């Protein structure tokens, strides 16, 4: 299993993204959260195709923190079904990965 992961979630606006990012970093569940510029999402919801502007959060953390981070996102996210996708980090600079270790919970 990879020790580090990148978690993606989408939010309806930048303010919500900032609130979630600040909480995850403050709680040491993430070393860094990057908020994208506005993007356009097309998706199925309640039997029809929806289209909305969203921002993507790129959450850098340790795989061991995924269960707690997932729970926290579900608690504070405004969507009924928030996107929470974890991708393994296969490689990274040792300095950056050490920094993730230092800035997140043990």
Secondary structure, 3 states (H helix, E strand, C coil): CCCEEEEEEEECCHHHHHHHHHHHHHCCCCCEEEECCCEEEEEEECCEEEEEEEEEEEEEEEHHHHHHHHHHHHHHCCCCCCCCEEEECCCCCHHHHHHHHHHCCC
